């Protein structure tokens, strides 16, 4: 049974994924790669790009025990839309 990472481990994995993305991946991507998902194995630095399910599946086939973090490769300065609930959270 695979144990899910705790919050501290998840944060560390996210930080590592962003390091790999910024240091090793982003300069290798082209304009055709915008709006795609980058699945990154934070242990090996190996990665795949494509639709979310496809990129994750290809990476898991190559690295069955991968610790994968997904980063969406979006256009620079892309505007995001969102909302905040007016109801207070407890």
Secondary structure, DSSP 8 states (H G I E B T S, - for coil): ------HHHHHHHHHHHHHHIIIIIGGG--GGGTTEEEEEETTT--EEEESHHHHHHHHHHH-TT--EEEEEE--TT--------SS---
